[in-house]
């Protein structure tokens, strides 16, 4: 799914269509109906994987030094494609 919102202070992300939770809500007098609501909750940042642009699979990310670049670059662990320059 797509990342909808990032919470850096809590190290969590809200991903579209993932981690639905049922919340039980009591009815109030101010026109709010009670019942069971289905809400998306954020998941931990460590559980999110990057999709490689070349192979199209969810992959871990490695770092490597390449000649001609001053800094290290992120690399797909499955196919070795350079993801972006950091």
PDB file of N, CA, C and O in Angstrom:
ATOM      1  N   UNK A   1       0.804  -1.185   0.000  1.00  0.00           N
ATOM      2  CA  UNK A   1       0.000   0.000   0.000  1.00  0.00           C
ATOM      3  C   UNK A   1       0.849   1.252   0.000  1.00  0.00           C
ATOM      4  O   UNK A   1       2.076   1.193   0.092  1.00  0.00           O
ATOM      5  N   UNK A   2       0.195   2.358  -0.102  1.00  0.00           N
ATOM      6  CA  UNK A   2       0.884   3.648  -0.116  1.00  0.00           C
ATOM      7  C   UNK A   2       0.969   4.205   1.296  1.00  0.00           C
ATOM      8  O   UNK A   2       0.063   4.018   2.108  1.00  0.00           O
ATOM      9  N   UNK A   3       2.070   4.892   1.577  1.00  0.00           N
ATOM     10  CA  UNK A   3       2.250   5.538   2.877  1.00  0.00           C
ATOM     11  C   UNK A   3       1.424   6.820   2.878  1.00  0.00           C
ATOM     12  O   UNK A   3       1.640   7.705   2.050  1.00  0.00           O
ATOM     13  N   UNK A   4       0.476   6.915   3.810  1.00  0.00           N
ATOM     14  CA  UNK A   4      -0.403   8.076   3.883  1.00  0.00           C
ATOM     15  C   UNK A   4       0.151   9.161   4.798  1.00  0.00           C
ATOM     16  O   UNK A   4       0.037  10.350   4.499  1.00  0.00           O
ATOM     17  N   UNK A   5       0.752   8.751   5.914  1.00  0.00           N
ATOM     18  CA  UNK A   5       1.250   9.720   6.885  1.00  0.00           C
ATOM     19  C   UNK A   5       2.406   9.103   7.661  1.00  0.00           C
ATOM     20  O   UNK A   5       2.421   7.899   7.921  1.00  0.00           O
ATOM     21  N   UNK A   6       3.374   9.940   8.030  1.00  0.00           N
ATOM     22  CA  UNK A   6       4.540   9.490   8.789  1.00  0.00           C
ATOM     23  C   UNK A   6       4.531  10.182  10.146  1.00  0.00           C
ATOM     24  O   UNK A   6       4.298  11.387  10.236  1.00  0.00           O
ATOM     25  N   UNK A   7       4.787   9.414  11.196  1.00  0.00           N
ATOM     26  CA  UNK A   7       4.882   9.938  12.556  1.00  0.00           C
ATOM     27  C   UNK A   7       6.315   9.727  13.046  1.00  0.00           C
ATOM     28  O   UNK A   7       6.584   8.730  13.716  1.00  0.00           O
ATOM     29  N   UNK A   8       7.252  10.647  12.727  1.00  0.00           N
ATOM     30  CA  UNK A   8       8.661  10.418  13.063  1.00  0.00           C
ATOM     31  C   UNK A   8       8.948  10.393  14.561  1.00  0.00           C
ATOM     32  O   UNK A   8       9.886   9.722  14.991  1.00  0.00           O
ATOM     33  N   UNK A   9       8.166  11.106  15.361  1.00  0.00           N
ATOM     34  CA  UNK A   9       8.427  11.121  16.797  1.00  0.00           C
ATOM     35  C   UNK A   9       8.076   9.786  17.446  1.00  0.00           C
ATOM     36  O   UNK A   9       8.615   9.454  18.502  1.00  0.00           O
ATOM     37  N   UNK A  10       7.173   9.011  16.825  1.00  0.00           N
ATOM     38  CA  UNK A  10       6.780   7.703  17.352  1.00  0.00           C
ATOM     39  C   UNK A  10       7.358   6.548  16.537  1.00  0.00           C
ATOM     40  O   UNK A  10       7.136   5.387  16.879  1.00  0.00           O
ATOM     41  N   UNK A  11       8.107   6.849  15.446  1.00  0.00           N
ATOM     42  CA  UNK A  11       8.660   5.842  14.532  1.00  0.00           C
ATOM     43  C   UNK A  11       7.566   4.940  13.967  1.00  0.00           C
ATOM     44  O   UNK A  11       7.697   3.716  13.964  1.00  0.00           O
ATOM     45  N   UNK A  12       6.485   5.561  13.490  1.00  0.00           N
ATOM     46  CA  UNK A  12       5.366   4.816  12.919  1.00  0.00           C
ATOM     47  C   UNK A  12       4.939   5.457  11.609  1.00  0.00           C
ATOM     48  O   UNK A  12       5.181   6.640  11.370  1.00  0.00           O
ATOM     49  N   UNK A  13       4.290   4.644  10.753  1.00  0.00           N
ATOM     50  CA  UNK A  13       3.739   5.136   9.497  1.00  0.00           C
ATOM     51  C   UNK A  13       2.325   4.596   9.335  1.00  0.00           C
ATOM     52  O   UNK A  13       2.004   3.506   9.808  1.00  0.00           O
ATOM     53  N   UNK A  14       1.488   5.373   8.660  1.00  0.00           N
ATOM     54  CA  UNK A  14       0.128   4.962   8.344  1.00  0.00           C
ATOM     55  C   UNK A  14       0.124   4.524   6.890  1.00  0.00           C
ATOM     56  O   UNK A  14       0.364   5.331   5.992  1.00  0.00           O
ATOM     57  N   UNK A  15      -0.154   3.230   6.655  1.00  0.00           N
ATOM     58  CA  UNK A  15      -0.121   2.659   5.316  1.00  0.00           C
ATOM     59  C   UNK A  15      -1.547   2.347   4.890  1.00  0.00           C
ATOM     60  O   UNK A  15      -2.336   1.810   5.667  1.00  0.00           O
ATOM     61  N   UNK A  16      -1.868   2.688   3.647  1.00  0.00           N
ATOM     62  CA  UNK A  16      -3.212   2.499   3.111  1.00  0.00           C
ATOM     63  C   UNK A  16      -3.568   1.013   3.051  1.00  0.00           C
ATOM     64  O   UNK A  16      -2.831   0.218   2.467  1.00  0.00           O
ATOM     65  N   UNK A  17      -4.700   0.641   3.657  1.00  0.00           N
ATOM     66  CA  UNK A  17      -5.215  -0.719   3.582  1.00  0.00           C
ATOM     67  C   UNK A  17      -4.547  -1.718   4.509  1.00  0.00           C
ATOM     68  O   UNK A  17      -4.761  -2.922   4.364  1.00  0.00           O
ATOM     69  N   UNK A  18      -3.740  -1.251   5.463  1.00  0.00           N
ATOM     70  CA  UNK A  18      -3.017  -2.141   6.371  1.00  0.00           C
ATOM     71  C   UNK A  18      -3.390  -1.801   7.811  1.00  0.00           C
ATOM     72  O   UNK A  18      -3.614  -0.637   8.143  1.00  0.00           O
ATOM     73  N   UNK A  19      -3.457  -2.831   8.668  1.00  0.00           N
ATOM     74  CA  UNK A  19      -3.645  -2.693  10.115  1.00  0.00           C
ATOM     75  C   UNK A  19      -4.972  -2.025  10.479  1.00  0.00           C
ATOM     76  O   UNK A  19      -4.995  -0.950  11.077  1.00  0.00           O
ATOM     77  N   UNK A  20      -6.072  -2.676  10.111  1.00  0.00           N
ATOM     78  CA  UNK A  20      -7.390  -2.199  10.511  1.00  0.00           C
ATOM     79  C   UNK A  20      -7.698  -2.683  11.923  1.00  0.00           C
ATOM     80  O   UNK A  20      -7.444  -3.839  12.261  1.00  0.00           O
ATOM     81  N   UNK A  21      -8.251  -1.784  12.750  1.00  0.00           N
ATOM     82  CA  UNK A  21      -8.581  -2.082  14.137  1.00  0.00           C
ATOM     83  C   UNK A  21     -10.035  -1.702  14.363  1.00  0.00           C
ATOM     84  O   UNK A  21     -10.509  -0.697  13.834  1.00  0.00           O
ATOM     85  N   UNK A  22     -10.752  -2.515  15.159  1.00  0.00           N
ATOM     86  CA  UNK A  22     -12.142  -2.197  15.486  1.00  0.00           C
ATOM     87  C   UNK A  22     -12.183  -1.451  16.809  1.00  0.00           C
ATOM     88  O   UNK A  22     -11.659  -1.918  17.820  1.00  0.00           O
ATOM     89  N   UNK A  23     -12.818  -0.278  16.785  1.00  0.00           N
ATOM     90  CA  UNK A  23     -12.965   0.552  17.978  1.00  0.00           C
ATOM     91  C   UNK A  23     -14.435   0.547  18.381  1.00  0.00           C
ATOM     92  O   UNK A  23     -15.314   0.725  17.538  1.00  0.00           O
ATOM     93  N   UNK A  24     -14.700   0.343  19.661  1.00  0.00           N
ATOM     94  CA  UNK A  24     -16.062   0.373  20.182  1.00  0.00           C
ATOM     95  C   UNK A  24     -16.326   1.774  20.715  1.00  0.00           C
ATOM     96  O   UNK A  24     -15.635   2.248  21.616  1.00  0.00           O
ATOM     97  N   UNK A  25     -17.344   2.436  20.141  1.00  0.00           N
ATOM     98  CA  UNK A  25     -17.615   3.822  20.490  1.00  0.00           C
ATOM     99  C   UNK A  25     -19.012   3.924  21.109  1.00  0.00           C
ATOM    100  O   UNK A  25     -19.982   3.371  20.592  1.00  0.00           O
ATOM    101  N   UNK A  26     -19.083   4.637  22.218  1.00  0.00           N
ATOM    102  CA  UNK A  26     -20.356   4.847  22.893  1.00  0.00           C
ATOM    103  C   UNK A  26     -21.090   6.022  22.254  1.00  0.00           C
ATOM    104  O   UNK A  26     -20.467   6.989  21.817  1.00  0.00           O
ATOM    105  N   UNK A  27     -22.407   5.932  22.204  1.00  0.00           N
ATOM    106  CA  UNK A  27     -23.215   7.008  21.650  1.00  0.00           C
ATOM    107  C   UNK A  27     -23.200   8.209  22.591  1.00  0.00           C
ATOM    108  O   UNK A  27     -23.235   8.056  23.812  1.00  0.00           O
ATOM    109  N   UNK A  28     -23.148   9.419  21.999  1.00  0.00           N
ATOM    110  CA  UNK A  28     -23.201  10.642  22.795  1.00  0.00           C
ATOM    111  C   UNK A  28     -24.458  11.418  22.430  1.00  0.00           C
ATOM    112  O   UNK A  28     -25.161  11.072  21.481  1.00  0.00           O
ATOM    113  N   UNK A  29     -24.726  12.448  23.177  1.00  0.00           N
ATOM    114  CA  UNK A  29     -25.918  13.251  22.915  1.00  0.00           C
ATOM    115  C   UNK A  29     -25.739  14.182  21.728  1.00  0.00           C
ATOM    116  O   UNK A  29     -26.726  14.626  21.141  1.00  0.00           O
ATOM    117  N   UNK A  30     -24.502  14.484  21.362  1.00  0.00           N
ATOM    118  CA  UNK A  30     -24.250  15.455  20.292  1.00  0.00           C
ATOM    119  C   UNK A  30     -24.238  14.775  18.913  1.00  0.00           C
ATOM    120  O   UNK A  30     -23.270  14.936  18.169  1.00  0.00           O
ATOM    121  N   UNK A  31     -25.247  14.050  18.568  1.00  0.00           N
ATOM    122  CA  UNK A  31     -25.467  13.473  17.237  1.00  0.00           C
ATOM    123  C   UNK A  31     -24.382  12.493  16.795  1.00  0.00           C
ATOM    124  O   UNK A  31     -24.232  12.267  15.594  1.00  0.00           O
ATOM    125  N   UNK A  32     -23.627  11.907  17.708  1.00  0.00           N
ATOM    126  CA  UNK A  32     -22.645  10.909  17.301  1.00  0.00           C
ATOM    127  C   UNK A  32     -23.215   9.536  17.610  1.00  0.00           C
ATOM    128  O   UNK A  32     -23.534   9.228  18.758  1.00  0.00           O
ATOM    129  N   UNK A  33     -23.338   8.719  16.580  1.00  0.00           N
ATOM    130  CA  UNK A  33     -23.925   7.404  16.731  1.00  0.00           C
ATOM    131  C   UNK A  33     -22.886   6.432  17.280  1.00  0.00           C
ATOM    132  O   UNK A  33     -21.722   6.478  16.882  1.00  0.00           O
ATOM    133  N   UNK A  34     -23.295   5.566  18.178  1.00  0.00           N
ATOM    134  CA  UNK A  34     -22.400   4.573  18.746  1.00  0.00           C
ATOM    135  C   UNK A  34     -22.322   3.344  17.866  1.00  0.00           C
ATOM    136  O   UNK A  34     -23.070   3.207  16.898  1.00  0.00           O
ATOM    137  N   UNK A  35     -21.402   2.447  18.214  1.00  0.00           N
ATOM    138  CA  UNK A  35     -21.260   1.209  17.472  1.00  0.00           C
ATOM    139  C   UNK A  35     -19.800   0.810  17.347  1.00  0.00           C
ATOM    140  O   UNK A  35     -18.933   1.331  18.048  1.00  0.00           O
ATOM    141  N   UNK A  36     -19.547  -0.121  16.444  1.00  0.00           N
ATOM    142  CA  UNK A  36     -18.194  -0.605  16.213  1.00  0.00           C
ATOM    143  C   UNK A  36     -17.671   0.034  14.936  1.00  0.00           C
ATOM    144  O   UNK A  36     -18.253  -0.144  13.866  1.00  0.00           O
ATOM    145  N   UNK A  37     -16.564   0.783  15.043  1.00  0.00           N
ATOM    146  CA  UNK A  37     -15.955   1.458  13.901  1.00  0.00           C
ATOM    147  C   UNK A  37     -14.677   0.734  13.503  1.00  0.00           C
ATOM    148  O   UNK A  37     -13.955   0.228  14.363  1.00  0.00           O
ATOM    149  N   UNK A  38     -14.393   0.682  12.209  1.00  0.00           N
ATOM    150  CA  UNK A  38     -13.142   0.122  11.714  1.00  0.00           C
ATOM    151  C   UNK A  38     -12.223   1.277  11.349  1.00  0.00           C
ATOM    152  O   UNK A  38     -12.573   2.115  10.519  1.00  0.00           O
ATOM    153  N   UNK A  39     -11.037   1.324  11.971  1.00  0.00           N
ATOM    154  CA  UNK A  39     -10.105   2.437  11.821  1.00  0.00           C
ATOM    155  C   UNK A  39      -8.734   1.886  11.453  1.00  0.00           C
ATOM    156  O   UNK A  39      -8.336   0.824  11.934  1.00  0.00           O
ATOM    157  N   UNK A  40      -8.001   2.619  10.587  1.00  0.00           N
ATOM    158  CA  UNK A  40      -6.623   2.251  10.277  1.00  0.00           C
ATOM    159  C   UNK A  40      -5.705   2.793  11.360  1.00  0.00           C
ATOM    160  O   UNK A  40      -5.818   3.956  11.747  1.00  0.00           O
ATOM    161  N   UNK A  41      -4.803   1.963  11.846  1.00  0.00           N
ATOM    162  CA  UNK A  41      -3.831   2.369  12.854  1.00  0.00           C
ATOM    163  C   UNK A  41      -2.440   2.345  12.236  1.00  0.00           C
ATOM    164  O   UNK A  41      -2.190   1.560  11.321  1.00  0.00           O
ATOM    165  N   UNK A  42      -1.530   3.187  12.715  1.00  0.00           N
ATOM    166  CA  UNK A  42      -0.163   3.170  12.180  1.00  0.00           C
ATOM    167  C   UNK A  42       0.590   1.912  12.599  1.00  0.00           C
ATOM    168  O   UNK A  42       0.308   1.319  13.641  1.00  0.00           O
ATOM    169  N   UNK A  43       1.563   1.513  11.761  1.00  0.00           N
ATOM    170  CA  UNK A  43       2.420   0.373  12.069  1.00  0.00           C
ATOM    171  C   UNK A  43       3.836   0.876  12.294  1.00  0.00           C
ATOM    172  O   UNK A  43       4.169   2.003  11.927  1.00  0.00           O
ATOM    173  N   UNK A  44       4.666   0.040  12.898  1.00  0.00           N
ATOM    174  CA  UNK A  44       6.030   0.430  13.197  1.00  0.00           C
ATOM    175  C   UNK A  44       6.828   0.581  11.913  1.00  0.00           C
ATOM    176  O   UNK A  44       6.622  -0.155  10.947  1.00  0.00           O
ATOM    177  N   UNK A  45       7.731   1.534  11.916  1.00  0.00           N
ATOM    178  CA  UNK A  45       8.540   1.843  10.742  1.00  0.00           C
ATOM    179  C   UNK A  45       9.410   0.670  10.315  1.00  0.00           C
ATOM    180  O   UNK A  45       9.717   0.531   9.132  1.00  0.00           O
ATOM    181  N   UNK A  46       9.814  -0.176  11.261  1.00  0.00           N
ATOM    182  CA  UNK A  46      10.664  -1.314  10.926  1.00  0.00           C
ATOM    183  C   UNK A  46       9.924  -2.384  10.130  1.00  0.00           C
ATOM    184  O   UNK A  46      10.565  -3.250   9.535  1.00  0.00           O
ATOM    185  N   UNK A  47       8.597  -2.347  10.104  1.00  0.00           N
ATOM    186  CA  UNK A  47       7.811  -3.336   9.371  1.00  0.00           C
ATOM    187  C   UNK A  47       7.491  -2.907   7.946  1.00  0.00           C
ATOM    188  O   UNK A  47       6.753  -3.602   7.248  1.00  0.00           O
ATOM    189  N   UNK A  48       8.031  -1.777   7.501  1.00  0.00           N
ATOM    190  CA  UNK A  48       7.765  -1.262   6.160  1.00  0.00           C
ATOM    191  C   UNK A  48       8.969  -1.554   5.278  1.00  0.00           C
ATOM    192  O   UNK A  48      10.108  -1.324   5.683  1.00  0.00           O
ATOM    193  N   UNK A  49       8.720  -2.064   4.058  1.00  0.00           N
ATOM    194  CA  UNK A  49       9.807  -2.357   3.130  1.00  0.00           C
ATOM    195  C   UNK A  49       9.673  -1.486   1.892  1.00  0.00           C
ATOM    196  O   UNK A  49       8.575  -1.065   1.529  1.00  0.00           O
ATOM    197  N   UNK A  50      10.797  -1.224   1.253  1.00  0.00           N
ATOM    198  CA  UNK A  50      10.853  -0.423   0.041  1.00  0.00           C
ATOM    199  C   UNK A  50      10.623  -1.319  -1.173  1.00  0.00           C
ATOM    200  O   UNK A  50      11.064  -2.468  -1.179  1.00  0.00           O
ATOM    201  N   UNK A  51       9.942  -0.815  -2.196  1.00  0.00           N
ATOM    202  CA  UNK A  51       9.742  -1.553  -3.438  1.00  0.00           C
ATOM    203  C   UNK A  51      10.797  -1.093  -4.431  1.00  0.00           C
ATOM    204  O   UNK A  51      10.926   0.099  -4.709  1.00  0.00           O
ATOM    205  N   UNK A  52      11.550  -2.047  -4.963  1.00  0.00           N
ATOM    206  CA  UNK A  52      12.624  -1.745  -5.911  1.00  0.00           C
ATOM    207  C   UNK A  52      12.020  -1.286  -7.237  1.00  0.00           C
ATOM    208  O   UNK A  52      11.085  -1.919  -7.727  1.00  0.00           O
ATOM    209  N   UNK A  53      12.531  -0.199  -7.835  1.00  0.00           N
ATOM    210  CA  UNK A  53      11.980   0.266  -9.105  1.00  0.00           C
ATOM    211  C   UNK A  53      12.294  -0.667 -10.271  1.00  0.00           C
ATOM    212  O   UNK A  53      11.553  -0.682 -11.254  1.00  0.00           O
ATOM    213  N   UNK A  54      13.372  -1.445 -10.186  1.00  0.00           N
ATOM    214  CA  UNK A  54      13.740  -2.326 -11.297  1.00  0.00           C
ATOM    215  C   UNK A  54      13.038  -3.681 -11.232  1.00  0.00           C
ATOM    216  O   UNK A  54      12.408  -4.096 -12.205  1.00  0.00           O
ATOM    217  N   UNK A  55      13.141  -4.380 -10.087  1.00  0.00           N
ATOM    218  CA  UNK A  55      12.556  -5.723 -10.008  1.00  0.00           C
ATOM    219  C   UNK A  55      11.113  -5.708  -9.514  1.00  0.00           C
ATOM    220  O   UNK A  55      10.409  -6.706  -9.670  1.00  0.00           O
ATOM    221  N   UNK A  56      10.650  -4.600  -8.921  1.00  0.00           N
ATOM    222  CA  UNK A  56       9.259  -4.476  -8.507  1.00  0.00           C
ATOM    223  C   UNK A  56       8.892  -5.287  -7.279  1.00  0.00           C
ATOM    224  O   UNK A  56       7.706  -5.486  -7.015  1.00  0.00           O
ATOM    225  N   UNK A  57       9.879  -5.764  -6.515  1.00  0.00           N
ATOM    226  CA  UNK A  57       9.611  -6.567  -5.333  1.00  0.00           C
ATOM    227  C   UNK A  57       9.945  -5.778  -4.072  1.00  0.00           C
ATOM    228  O   UNK A  57      10.778  -4.872  -4.087  1.00  0.00           O
ATOM    229  N   UNK A  58       9.280  -6.141  -2.988  1.00  0.00           N
ATOM    230  CA  UNK A  58       9.620  -5.546  -1.698  1.00  0.00           C
ATOM    231  C   UNK A  58      10.979  -6.084  -1.289  1.00  0.00           C
ATOM    232  O   UNK A  58      11.209  -7.293  -1.328  1.00  0.00           O
ATOM    233  N   UNK A  59      11.876  -5.200  -0.899  1.00  0.00           N
ATOM    234  CA  UNK A  59      13.250  -5.612  -0.650  1.00  0.00           C
ATOM    235  C   UNK A  59      13.853  -4.881   0.532  1.00  0.00           C
ATOM    236  O   UNK A  59      13.399  -3.807   0.926  1.00  0.00           O
ATOM    237  N   UNK A  60      14.889  -5.491   1.088  1.00  0.00           N
ATOM    238  CA  UNK A  60      15.698  -4.795   2.078  1.00  0.00           C
ATOM    239  C   UNK A  60      16.638  -3.862   1.334  1.00  0.00           C
ATOM    240  O   UNK A  60      16.860  -4.014   0.133  1.00  0.00           O
ATOM    241  N   UNK A  61      17.183  -2.904   2.052  1.00  0.00           N
ATOM    242  CA  UNK A  61      18.052  -1.914   1.425  1.00  0.00           C
ATOM    243  C   UNK A  61      19.440  -2.032   2.033  1.00  0.00           C
ATOM    244  O   UNK A  61      19.595  -2.111   3.252  1.00  0.00           O
ATOM    245  N   UNK A  62      20.453  -2.042   1.161  1.00  0.00           N
ATOM    246  CA  UNK A  62      21.834  -2.049   1.612  1.00  0.00           C
ATOM    247  C   UNK A  62      22.511  -0.754   1.204  1.00  0.00           C
ATOM    248  O   UNK A  62      21.960   0.030   0.431  1.00  0.00           O
ATOM    249  N   UNK A  63      23.703  -0.537   1.724  1.00  0.00           N
ATOM    250  CA  UNK A  63      24.483   0.646   1.364  1.00  0.00           C
ATOM    251  C   UNK A  63      25.808   0.182   0.801  1.00  0.00           C
ATOM    252  O   UNK A  63      26.386  -0.795   1.277  1.00  0.00           O
ATOM    253  N   UNK A  64      26.295   0.885  -0.220  1.00  0.00           N
ATOM    254  CA  UNK A  64      27.590   0.572  -0.793  1.00  0.00           C
ATOM    255  C   UNK A  64      28.236   1.846  -1.318  1.00  0.00           C
ATOM    256  O   UNK A  64      27.554   2.814  -1.656  1.00  0.00           O
ATOM    257  N   UNK A  65      29.555   1.826  -1.380  1.00  0.00           N
ATOM    258  CA  UNK A  65      30.312   2.950  -1.936  1.00  0.00           C
ATOM    259  C   UNK A  65      30.596   2.641  -3.400  1.00  0.00           C
ATOM    260  O   UNK A  65      30.991   1.526  -3.741  1.00  0.00           O
ATOM    261  N   UNK A  66      30.393   3.631  -4.263  1.00  0.00           N
ATOM    262  CA  UNK A  66      30.644   3.480  -5.693  1.00  0.00           C
ATOM    263  C   UNK A  66      31.606   4.576  -6.113  1.00  0.00           C
ATOM    264  O   UNK A  66      31.509   5.714  -5.654  1.00  0.00           O
ATOM    265  N   UNK A  67      32.539   4.222  -6.994  1.00  0.00           N
ATOM    266  CA  UNK A  67      33.500   5.216  -7.471  1.00  0.00           C
ATOM    267  C   UNK A  67      32.773   6.335  -8.193  1.00  0.00           C
ATOM    268  O   UNK A  67      31.813   6.089  -8.924  1.00  0.00           O
ATOM    269  N   UNK A  68      33.220   7.547  -7.994  1.00  0.00           N
ATOM    270  CA  UNK A  68      32.606   8.700  -8.632  1.00  0.00           C
ATOM    271  C   UNK A  68      31.573   9.393  -7.765  1.00  0.00           C
ATOM    272  O   UNK A  68      31.210  10.540  -8.026  1.00  0.00           O
ATOM    273  N   UNK A  69      31.093   8.702  -6.727  1.00  0.00           N
ATOM    274  CA  UNK A  69      30.140   9.299  -5.800  1.00  0.00           C
ATOM    275  C   UNK A  69      30.858   9.623  -4.505  1.00  0.00           C
ATOM    276  O   UNK A  69      31.724   8.873  -4.055  1.00  0.00           O
ATOM    277  N   UNK A  70      30.494  10.736  -3.917  1.00  0.00           N
ATOM    278  CA  UNK A  70      31.133  11.152  -2.675  1.00  0.00           C
ATOM    279  C   UNK A  70      30.599  10.374  -1.473  1.00  0.00           C
ATOM    280  O   UNK A  70      31.351  10.057  -0.552  1.00  0.00           O
ATOM    281  N   UNK A  71      29.298  10.067  -1.483  1.00  0.00           N
ATOM    282  CA  UNK A  71      28.664   9.363  -0.378  1.00  0.00           C
ATOM    283  C   UNK A  71      28.253   7.964  -0.807  1.00  0.00           C
ATOM    284  O   UNK A  71      28.353   7.605  -1.980  1.00  0.00           O
ATOM    285  N   UNK A  72      27.792   7.184   0.155  1.00  0.00           N
ATOM    286  CA  UNK A  72      27.311   5.847  -0.165  1.00  0.00           C
ATOM    287  C   UNK A  72      25.935   5.944  -0.819  1.00  0.00           C
ATOM    288  O   UNK A  72      25.236   6.947  -0.670  1.00  0.00           O
ATOM    289  N   UNK A  73      25.555   4.901  -1.538  1.00  0.00           N
ATOM    290  CA  UNK A  73      24.262   4.872  -2.217  1.00  0.00           C
ATOM    291  C   UNK A  73      23.447   3.709  -1.662  1.00  0.00           C
ATOM    292  O   UNK A  73      24.004   2.732  -1.163  1.00  0.00           O
ATOM    293  N   UNK A  74      22.122   3.824  -1.753  1.00  0.00           N
ATOM    294  CA  UNK A  74      21.242   2.735  -1.333  1.00  0.00           C
ATOM    295  C   UNK A  74      21.090   1.759  -2.488  1.00  0.00           C
ATOM    296  O   UNK A  74      20.937   2.162  -3.641  1.00  0.00           O
ATOM    297  N   UNK A  75      21.134   0.459  -2.164  1.00  0.00           N
ATOM    298  CA  UNK A  75      21.129  -0.583  -3.184  1.00  0.00           C
ATOM    299  C   UNK A  75      20.088  -1.632  -2.815  1.00  0.00           C
ATOM    300  O   UNK A  75      19.937  -1.981  -1.644  1.00  0.00           O
ATOM    301  N   UNK A  76      19.364  -2.136  -3.825  1.00  0.00           N
ATOM    302  CA  UNK A  76      18.411  -3.234  -3.646  1.00  0.00           C
ATOM    303  C   UNK A  76      19.187  -4.503  -3.318  1.00  0.00           C
ATOM    304  O   UNK A  76      20.146  -4.828  -4.018  1.00  0.00           O
ATOM    305  N   UNK A  77      18.797  -5.229  -2.270  1.00  0.00           N
ATOM    306  CA  UNK A  77      19.482  -6.451  -1.871  1.00  0.00           C
ATOM    307  C   UNK A  77      19.178  -7.620  -2.814  1.00  0.00           C
ATOM    308  O   UNK A  77      19.950  -8.577  -2.861  1.00  0.00           O
ATOM    309  N   UNK A  78      18.074  -7.566  -3.563  1.00  0.00           N
ATOM    310  CA  UNK A  78      17.708  -8.684  -4.428  1.00  0.00           C
ATOM    311  C   UNK A  78      18.348  -8.602  -5.804  1.00  0.00           C
ATOM    312  O   UNK A  78      18.823  -9.611  -6.325  1.00  0.00           O
ATOM    313  N   UNK A  79      18.368  -7.403  -6.408  1.00  0.00           N
ATOM    314  CA  UNK A  79      18.890  -7.303  -7.777  1.00  0.00           C
ATOM    315  C   UNK A  79      20.139  -6.435  -7.889  1.00  0.00           C
ATOM    316  O   UNK A  79      20.787  -6.437  -8.935  1.00  0.00           O
ATOM    317  N   UNK A  80      20.495  -5.694  -6.839  1.00  0.00           N
ATOM    318  CA  UNK A  80      21.700  -4.872  -6.865  1.00  0.00           C
ATOM    319  C   UNK A  80      21.533  -3.521  -7.527  1.00  0.00           C
ATOM    320  O   UNK A  80      22.525  -2.820  -7.726  1.00  0.00           O
ATOM    321  N   UNK A  81      20.327  -3.131  -7.874  1.00  0.00           N
ATOM    322  CA  UNK A  81      20.053  -1.850  -8.524  1.00  0.00           C
ATOM    323  C   UNK A  81      20.250  -0.699  -7.539  1.00  0.00           C
ATOM    324  O   UNK A  81      19.872  -0.801  -6.372  1.00  0.00           O
ATOM    325  N   UNK A  82      20.843   0.393  -8.016  1.00  0.00           N
ATOM    326  CA  UNK A  82      20.978   1.589  -7.192  1.00  0.00           C
ATOM    327  C   UNK A  82      19.604   2.239  -7.078  1.00  0.00           C
ATOM    328  O   UNK A  82      18.986   2.569  -8.090  1.00  0.00           O
ATOM    329  N   UNK A  83      19.126   2.422  -5.851  1.00  0.00           N
ATOM    330  CA  UNK A  83      17.794   2.991  -5.639  1.00  0.00           C
ATOM    331  C   UNK A  83      17.855   4.502  -5.723  1.00  0.00           C
ATOM    332  O   UNK A  83      17.077   5.106  -6.461  1.00  0.00           O
ATOM    333  N   UNK A  84      18.749   5.122  -4.994  1.00  0.00           N
ATOM    334  CA  UNK A  84      18.938   6.566  -5.093  1.00  0.00           C
ATOM    335  C   UNK A  84      20.259   6.934  -4.451  1.00  0.00           C
ATOM    336  O   UNK A  84      20.846   6.157  -3.699  1.00  0.00           O
ATOM    337  N   UNK A  85      20.707   8.121  -4.761  1.00  0.00           N
ATOM    338  CA  UNK A  85      21.942   8.617  -4.163  1.00  0.00           C
ATOM    339  C   UNK A  85      21.592   9.329  -2.868  1.00  0.00           C
ATOM    340  O   UNK A  85      20.692  10.168  -2.847  1.00  0.00           O
ATOM    341  N   UNK A  86      22.285   9.008  -1.800  1.00  0.00           N
ATOM    342  CA  UNK A  86      22.019   9.625  -0.497  1.00  0.00           C
ATOM    343  C   UNK A  86      22.996  10.746  -0.267  1.00  0.00           C
ATOM    344  O   UNK A  86      22.949  11.402   0.774  1.00  0.00           O
TER     345      UNK A  86
END
